[in-house]
């Protein structure tokens, strides 16, 4: 889940929330998605920032038609990518990368154009930095969780869990697992063997609203849940390596075996303590819950 960090620029108020795929420019939220090795930004959100129009969607629709009539290639190159809409659902949205946005901005008369260009260049560069130096992503993730109000001990475990998860997904990728659906199924198999419940049911236990699809279960796990989750995923990684598991079928078996190791350890702890590891406790209201153990 390399999907989670927050940056506050000293030069400008720039927030990056990878978990929700949002960036903020002067209090305006801009949706984005990582696609084909680069950031793509929602054009209608850019229009809202630069024009302060009451109806940026209409503004973009009219501008788009005019540019098409003029034979503007930038509009033709824009991609329709799925991004979260106001109702929480993923919907196709016109999106453009940094280079394409620079060209589009030329067509929008705005005093904010130049500072926005500088901000946009920085927003894209942050991601390039993280690819070249993964430790930066971890530092930003730590800052993100701290600003959210998570306890320090929990943050340390969460970041370690991210590293364990990355090692697992990299191993799966080497072994022929490519489709998102297969990743999701394998992850769910580990969860069922580790906790005795699948991810969907685990979310229900924590009272997580299913309409918010971007919510990550791990961000609402207790310390013990994170520990056992790491054990299940780390065990799966080692088993896949040892058995040289190839393809979806063999890696499914490895996932079940890896999860079982964590599941057996969980059951032993529950027998000794009399308490269930899977808990209703979550971090849905951090302002009200400053501590959660």
Secondary structure as UniProt FT lines:
FT   STRAND          14..17
FT   TURN            18..21
FT   STRAND          22..25
FT   TURN            26..27
FT   STRAND          28..35
FT   TURN            36..37
FT   STRAND          38..42
FT   HELIX           43..51
FT   TURN            54..55
FT   HELIX           56..69
FT   TURN            70..71
FT   HELIX           73..77
FT   STRAND          79..84
FT   TURN            86..87
FT   STRAND          90..97
FT   HELIX           98..105
FT   TURN            106..107
FT   TURN            111..112
FT   HELIX           113..132
FT   HELIX           134..148
FT   HELIX           152..174
FT   TURN            175..176
FT   HELIX           180..195
FT   HELIX           199..205
FT   TURN            206..207
FT   TURN            210..211
FT   TURN            213..214
FT   HELIX           217..220
FT   HELIX           223..243
FT   HELIX           247..273
FT   TURN            284..288
//
